[in-house]
């Protein structure tokens, strides 16, 4: 007796077509094109989960830089001063503080400047 893959094949195709839903034209209708599209989209998703982390870090640094410059300090000086003052706060939280609590950020900048001047 020969082996047939009817049910399994249909289940696999259904799953992949569902993943390709929303794509334009043949990219959501034609089996071969759908396979290529889904494979490529998974590769992009895998890559971009890592890229997202870099993008956010870059965004936080940009925000901190702008806030520090407004207070007369460069980004690198601020981070150095915080390290000398033994204030451990990550870049994500530092950017949130700069946006939502500028008075707290002012205090951090003052402590960083103070630590640099004492060195």
C-alpha positions in Angstrom: 0.0 0.0 0.0 1.4 3.4 -0.9 1.7 6.3 1.6 -0.5 9.3 1.1 0.0 12.7 2.7 -3.4 14.2 2.1 -4.4 15.2 5.6 -0.9 16.2 6.8 -0.1 18.1 3.5 -3.5 20.0 3.7 -2.8 20.9 7.4 0.7 22.2 6.5 -0.5 24.2 3.6 -3.4 25.6 5.6 -1.0 26.7 8.3 1.4 28.4 5.8 -1.3 30.1 3.8 -2.7 31.4 7.1 0.7 32.9 7.9 0.8 34.5 4.4 -2.6 36.1 4.8 -2.6 39.8 4.1 0.1 39.7 1.5 -0.6 41.1 -2.0 -1.6 39.0 -5.0 0.1 35.7 -5.6 2.1 36.1 -2.4 -1.0 35.0 -0.5 -2.6 32.8 -3.2 0.0 30.7 -5.0 1.6 27.8 -3.1 5.2 28.2 -4.3 5.2 32.0 -3.9 3.6 31.7 -0.5 6.3 29.3 0.6 9.1 31.7 -0.5 7.3 34.6 1.1 6.8 33.0 4.5 10.4 31.6 4.6 11.7 35.1 3.8 9.4 36.8 6.3 10.5 34.4 9.1 14.1 35.2 8.3 13.4 38.9 8.5 11.5 38.5 11.8 14.4 36.5 13.3 16.9 39.2 12.2 14.8 42.1 13.2 14.2 40.8 16.7 17.9 41.4 17.3 18.0 44.7 15.3 15.1 46.0 17.5 17.4 45.9 20.5 20.1 47.9 18.8 17.5 50.4 17.5 16.0 51.0 20.9 19.4 51.5 22.5 20.3 54.0 19.9 17.0 55.9 20.5 17.7 56.0 24.3 21.2 57.3 23.7 19.9 60.0 21.4 17.3 61.1 24.0 19.8 61.1 26.8 22.3 63.1 24.6 19.7 65.8 23.9 18.7 66.1 27.6 22.3 66.2 28.7 23.3 68.8 26.1 20.4 71.0 27.3 22.1 70.9 30.7 25.6 71.7 29.4 27.0 68.2 29.5 28.0 65.8 26.7 26.6 62.2 26.7 29.9 60.6 27.4 30.7 63.0 30.3 27.3 62.3 31.8 27.8 58.5 31.7 31.3 58.9 33.0 30.1 61.1 35.9 27.3 58.7 36.8 29.8 55.8 36.8 32.1 57.8 39.1 29.2 58.7 41.4 28.3 55.0 41.5 24.9 55.6 40.1 23.8 52.6 38.2 20.9 53.3 36.0 20.4 51.8 32.5 19.9 53.8 29.4 16.3 52.9 29.0 15.4 54.2 32.5 17.7 57.3 32.1 15.8 58.3 28.9 12.5 57.8 30.6 13.6 59.9 33.5 14.8 62.6 31.1 11.4 62.7 29.4 9.0 62.3 32.3 10.9 63.6 35.3 13.2 66.4 34.2 13.8 67.6 37.8 15.2 64.1 38.7 17.3 64.1 35.6 18.7 67.6 36.7 19.7 66.0 40.0 21.5 63.1 38.2 23.3 65.6 36.0 24.3 67.6 39.1 25.7 64.5 40.8 27.6 63.5 37.6 29.1 67.0 37.3 30.0 66.9 41.0 31.7 63.5 40.7 33.7 64.7 37.7 34.9 67.8 39.4 36.0 65.8 42.6 38.1 63.4 40.5 
